[in-house]
Amino acid sequence: MLTALFETTAGLTIGNALILCLCAAGCGILIAITAVMTGDCSKNFAVSLAMLPVVVQIVILMVNGNLGTGVAVMGAFSLIRFRSVPGTSRDITLIFLAMAVGLATGMAYVGYAFLVTIVVCFGIIALSKADFGCLRQPLRLRITIPEDLDYTDVFDDLFALYTAKHKLLAVKTTNMGSMFELRYQVVLKNQKIEKEFIDALRCRNGNLTIVLNHGMSASDEL
């Protein structure tokens, strides 16, 4: 199963090349389905993941066993400057998986390519559905306070009561200098006390604006 389906260095027939393309596309579709199931995924990104193994497999078939062609293709790819919007760590994992599958199918290791695709995709889906790594997730907290309130230790007792960890990230003036906006990174002791924590902060800051952000942190970006 984990041996080459056939020898690729001695030349390929149209049928063999078509089989490898279909196998690469099948693995790519599984990877694209994983991307759709585990988070935000645009149509363009899903299509790219499905076709990336096929493209890599074609390149490998072109250079396999030919040093001169390999050097030429490497030089051609070095002229391309890739640009893209920032993605997540999950995106780069799926892209590398698609490239690895393309390499495997390009060398005719079809069984190995499908095995790796199934194992890795199943692992990503299972860990994602189980909220692996989400315990004690850092949250971004923004608190607005009046300018006459000393912010240095005004919330320390509340942080000690409700959070396992807190850190002041930034302070800025707002509303033409009549208020301060404090930005913290906090880790709650228990996610169920979130409303109680916000209510306690509201009593301390005079019921001004409080924002607790559950969005993607900077460490998730590529």
N, C-alpha and C positions, 0 to 999 in steps of 0.2 A: 504493500500500500504506500509506503514511504519511499519507494524507489521511483526513478524516472519512468514516465509512461512510455517514452521512446527516446531514441538518440536524436538530439537536435543539432549536433555539430556537423553531421554528415549531410545535412540538407533536409528540407521539409516538403511534404506534399501539401496541396491545397486543403485536403481533408484534415491532416494533422494540425495545420495552422488554424483552421476553423475550430477544431476541437479545443485548442488552447485558448482561443479568443472567447469562446462560449463559457469555458470554465472560469476564466478571469472575470467575465461579466457576471457570472453567477455569484462568485465571492464578493464582487463589488456591490451587488444588489443587497446581499446580506449585511454588508457594512453600512450601506445607506439606510437600511431598515433600522439598524441599531442606532444610528444618529437620530432618526426621526422619533424613536421610542424613548430616548434618554434625555431629551432636552430640545431647546429651540433649534430648528434646522430649516433653512430656506430651501426652496425647490432647486435653485442653482447649485447649492452645496451638495444636496442629495444626489443630483445627477452627476456632479463632478466626482463624488466618491464612488459611484457605480461604474464610471468609465475610467477612473485613474488606473486600476489594475490592468485594464486592457491596453492602455497606452504604454505603461511600463513594460508589460509583457512583450509588446511589439518591439520596443527599443532593445530589450534583452535578446530577442531573437535576431535582430539585425547585427548585434555586435558579438554574439556568442561564437567564440573560437577564432575571431578575426581581430588581431591586435590593432591593425591599421584603422579599421572601421571604428573600433572602440575609441581610439584617440581622436578621430575626426568628430564623432558624436559628442564626446566630452568637450571638445573645443566649441562646438556649436551651442551646446547648452550653457557654456560659460558666458556667452554673449547675451543671454536672456536675463533681464532684470525683473524679478518677480515683485509685484506690488499687491497688497491686499489689506483689507481692514483688520483691526485686531480681533483675534478669535479667542477661544477658551482652550484650556489645557486638554479638554476632551476632544476638541477639533483636531489638534495636532497629533493626538494619539491615534485617531481614526485615519488621518492622512498617512501616518507612518505605517499603519497596518495595511492600508490599501497598497502602498508601495512595496511592502514586504510580500504581499500576496502576488503582486505583479511579477516580482523577481522569481518567486517560486514557480509560478505557472510558466514563465518564460524559459525556465530550465526543465520544464515538463514534469515537475514534482506536483502533480495535480492533487493527489491524495493528501500530501502534506499541506498544501495551500488550503484545502477545505477544512482539514483538521484544525489548523491554526485559526482560521476565520471563525469557526464554530466555537472553539474554546474561548478566544478573546472576546468575541461578541457576547457570548453567554455571560462571561465574567463582568463585562461592563454593564449589561442590563441588570444582572443580579445585584451588583453593588450599588447601582443607581437606585433601584427600587427599594433596597434596604436602607437608604439614606446613609450609606457608609461615609464616615467623616463629617457628618452634620451635627454630631453631639458636641455641645459647647461651641457652637458656631459663633465667631465674632460678629457683632452687629455694630452699625454706625449710628451714633446717637447725636442729635443736634438739639441744643437747649437754648432758648432765647431768655435772657434775664435783663432786668432794668439796669441802668448804668450805675446806680447807687448801691447795688448788691455786690459784695466782694466775692468773686468766683473762685478764689484760690482753694478754699476748703469748705465751701457752702454745701456741697453735695457728698462730702466724704463719708458721713455716717450712713447715707442711703446706699452708696456704692458698696460699703462694707456689708450691709444687710442683704442686698439683692444680687450682687454680682460676685463672680469668682475672680474676675480680673477687669481692670479698667485703666484707660490711658487717655490723657488729654492730648489731642492731636493739633488743634488749632483754636485760636480766639480771634474774632474779628468784630468790628463795630457794624451796626446796622441801624436803619431808620434814622439816618443823618446824625449818627453818633449818640442817640438817646438810649440805645440798647446794645448789649453784647450778644453774640452768637457763639456758643461753645460747641466744639466738635470733639466727641469722644469715640473711642473704640472700646466696647464693653463685651463681656461674656457673662450671660446670666447663669445663676446657679441652677435655675429651673425654668424652662420655657413657659410653664403654666403661670408663672408669676409676672408675666410681662405687663398685663394691664395694671396690676397692683403697683408695679414699679413706676409706671408712667403716672398713675394717680398721685403717688407720693412726690414725684418730681413736680407735678403741677401745683401742689400745695406749697412747695418751696419757692417756685419761680413766679408766683402770682398768676397762675393760669395762662401764661403766655405760650407761644408755639413750642411744641416738642415733636421731633421727628425721629422715629426709630426705624432705620433702614435695613431691610432684609435682602437687599439687592446683592449682585455679584461683587465680590471684593477685588482689589487690584491684583491679588495673587492668583486669581483664576484666569487672568488675561495672559496672552502669549507675549 
